[in-house]
Amino acid sequence: MNLIVTCARHLEGDTEDELIDILDELGDSDVKISVSSMSGIITAETKLDPIQVVRKMKEMLLDEPWSIRYCLRVIPIERVIETGIEEIEKTISSMSNQIEEKESYRILIEKRNSDISSKEVITKVANKIKNKVSLDFPDKIILIEILGIVTGISIIKKSDILSLEKTKRSMSD
């Protein structure tokens, strides 16, 4: 998986169709989509760059606000690993070069079907990264998406996550 998509409960089928159409339009007609056992969560494996997919979807929304109805949030994932504190710590440590020396960061954890301690993960990861932490205006977000036994990790800018509601709200400002 390299995309996690959230949708309203019981609209996974419509969301899946919408996502297939969008990714087909962007150039991937062979996307693999899984509806997870967690209500309102779909994962997708696309051959396209997941961060570029989010950027293009934002452009689509700005051009035609009605073109995306079911995909509420689209989250790009750079690495997928087995859920475990040591594994998460090791993976982020190997990716931390994506945060430049002068950049600040924050750790964001979204947990579903897991009892791993968020506090413990944050402590272990933060100990590995020497950059300044900024909870309000970080340059980069270390995103840890725990979906039961698998975890998706990305180091991205806040703007690299598509939130349908926030994007539409910013259009009306």
VEXDREN-2710 file (C-alpha; in Angstrom, 1 decimal):
% VEXDREN-2710
k/r/px/py/pz
1/MET/0.0/0.0/0.0
2/ASN/1.2/3.5/-0.7
3/LEU/-2.1/5.4/-0.1
4/ILE/-4.5/5.3/2.8
5/VAL/-7.9/6.7/2.0
6/THR/-10.5/7.5/4.6
7/CYS/-14.2/7.7/3.8
8/ALA/-17.6/7.7/5.5
9/ARG/-18.6/4.4/7.0
10/HIS/-20.4/2.1/4.5
11/LEU/-19.3/4.1/1.5
12/GLU/-16.2/2.1/0.9
13/GLY/-17.5/0.7/-2.4
14/ASP/-18.3/4.2/-3.8
15/THR/-14.9/5.5/-2.5
16/GLU/-13.1/2.6/-4.2
17/ASP/-14.8/3.3/-7.6
18/GLU/-14.0/7.0/-7.2
19/LEU/-10.3/6.3/-6.4
20/ILE/-10.0/3.9/-9.3
21/ASP/-11.4/6.5/-11.7
22/ILE/-9.1/9.2/-10.3
23/LEU/-5.9/7.1/-10.5
24/ASP/-6.9/5.9/-14.0
25/GLU/-7.2/9.5/-15.1
26/LEU/-3.7/10.3/-13.5
27/GLY/-2.2/7.4/-15.4
28/ASP/-2.5/4.2/-13.3
29/SER/-5.1/1.8/-14.7
30/ASP/-3.7/-1.1/-12.7
31/VAL/-4.2/0.1/-9.1
32/LYS/-4.7/-2.5/-6.4
33/ILE/-7.3/-1.5/-3.8
34/SER/-8.1/-3.2/-0.5
35/VAL/-11.1/-2.4/1.7
36/SER/-9.7/-2.9/5.2
37/SER/-11.5/-4.6/8.0
38/MET/-11.7/-1.2/9.6
39/SER/-14.8/0.7/8.7
40/GLY/-14.1/3.8/6.5
41/ILE/-10.5/2.8/5.6
42/ILE/-9.2/1.8/2.2
43/THR/-5.7/1.2/1.1
44/ALA/-4.3/1.4/-2.4
45/GLU/-1.2/0.4/-4.2
46/THR/-0.4/2.6/-7.2
47/LYS/2.6/2.7/-9.4
48/LEU/2.4/6.5/-9.3
49/ASP/4.3/8.6/-6.7
50/PRO/1.8/8.8/-3.8
51/ILE/2.7/12.4/-2.9
52/GLN/2.2/13.5/-6.5
53/VAL/-1.2/11.7/-6.5
54/VAL/-2.2/13.9/-3.5
55/ARG/-1.0/17.1/-5.2
56/LYS/-2.9/16.2/-8.4
57/MET/-6.1/15.4/-6.5
58/LYS/-5.8/18.8/-4.8
59/GLU/-5.5/20.4/-8.2
60/MET/-8.6/18.5/-9.4
61/LEU/-10.5/19.7/-6.4
62/LEU/-9.6/23.3/-7.0
63/ASP/-10.6/23.0/-10.7
64/GLU/-13.8/21.0/-10.1
65/PRO/-14.8/20.9/-6.4
66/TRP/-17.5/18.3/-7.2
67/SER/-15.0/15.9/-8.8
68/ILE/-14.1/14.2/-5.5
69/ARG/-17.0/13.3/-3.2
70/TYR/-16.1/10.1/-1.3
71/CYS/-12.3/10.3/-0.6
72/LEU/-12.3/12.3/2.6
73/ARG/-8.6/12.1/3.4
74/VAL/-5.8/10.7/1.2
75/ILE/-2.6/10.0/2.9
76/PRO/0.6/9.1/1.0
77/ILE/2.7/6.2/2.5
78/GLU/6.4/5.9/1.7
79/ARG/7.2/2.6/3.6
80/VAL/5.1/-0.2/4.9
81/ILE/6.4/-2.4/7.8
82/GLU/5.3/-4.8/10.3
83/THR/3.9/-3.1/13.4
84/GLY/6.4/-3.0/16.2
85/ILE/8.2/-0.3/18.1
86/GLU/11.7/-1.4/17.2
87/GLU/10.8/-1.7/13.5
88/ILE/9.1/1.7/13.5
89/GLU/12.2/3.3/15.2
90/LYS/14.6/1.6/12.8
91/THR/12.7/2.6/9.7
92/ILE/12.2/6.2/10.7
93/SER/15.9/6.4/11.6
94/SER/16.8/5.2/8.1
95/MET/14.4/7.8/6.6
96/SER/15.4/10.8/8.8
97/ASN/17.8/12.2/6.2
98/GLN/14.6/13.5/4.5
99/ILE/14.5/16.1/7.3
100/GLU/17.1/18.8/6.5
101/GLU/19.3/20.2/9.2
102/LYS/17.4/23.4/9.7
103/GLU/13.9/21.9/9.4
104/SER/11.6/21.3/12.4
105/TYR/9.4/18.3/12.6
106/ARG/6.5/16.7/14.5
107/ILE/5.5/13.1/15.0
108/LEU/1.9/12.3/14.2
109/ILE/0.6/8.8/15.0
110/GLU/-2.8/7.5/13.9
111/LYS/-3.6/4.1/15.5
112/ARG/-6.3/1.7/14.5
113/ASN/-6.6/-1.8/15.9
114/SER/-3.4/-1.6/17.9
115/ASP/-2.4/-1.2/21.6
116/ILE/1.1/0.0/21.0
117/SER/1.9/2.9/23.2
118/SER/2.0/6.1/21.2
119/LYS/4.0/7.8/23.9
120/GLU/6.7/5.1/23.8
121/VAL/6.9/5.3/20.0
122/ILE/7.2/9.1/20.1
123/THR/9.9/9.0/22.8
124/LYS/12.0/6.4/20.9
125/VAL/11.7/8.1/17.5
126/ALA/12.3/11.6/18.9
127/ASN/15.5/10.4/20.6
128/LYS/16.9/9.4/17.2
129/ILE/16.2/12.8/15.5
130/LYS/18.3/15.8/16.5
131/ASN/16.2/18.4/14.7
132/LYS/14.0/20.9/16.5
133/VAL/10.4/19.9/17.3
134/SER/7.5/22.2/16.3
135/LEU/4.0/21.0/17.2
136/ASP/2.3/24.0/15.6
137/PHE/4.2/24.8/12.4
138/PRO/6.6/21.9/11.6
139/ASP/8.5/21.8/8.3
140/LYS/8.0/18.1/8.1
141/ILE/5.6/15.5/9.7
142/ILE/6.8/12.1/10.6
143/LEU/3.5/10.2/9.9
144/ILE/3.0/6.8/11.5
145/GLU/-0.2/5.2/10.4
146/ILE/-0.7/2.0/12.4
147/LEU/-3.4/-0.3/10.9
148/GLY/-3.3/-3.4/13.1
149/ILE/-0.4/-5.6/12.1
150/VAL/1.0/-3.2/9.4
151/THR/2.3/0.3/9.7
152/GLY/2.7/2.9/7.0
153/ILE/5.4/5.5/7.5
154/SER/6.0/8.8/5.6
155/ILE/8.1/11.9/6.2
156/ILE/6.1/14.6/4.4
157/LYS/4.9/18.2/4.5
158/LYS/1.5/19.0/6.0
159/SER/0.4/20.0/2.5
160/ASP/1.1/16.4/1.3
161/ILE/-2.1/15.1/2.9
162/LEU/-5.4/15.7/1.2
163/SER/-8.3/16.6/3.4
164/LEU/-11.4/17.1/1.3
165/GLU/-13.0/19.3/4.0
166/LYS/-10.0/21.5/4.6
167/THR/-9.3/22.0/0.9
168/LYS/-12.9/22.9/0.1
169/ARG/-13.0/25.2/3.1
170/SER/-9.8/27.0/2.0
171/MET/-11.5/27.6/-1.4
172/SER/-14.4/29.5/0.2
173/ASP/-12.0/31.8/2.2
END
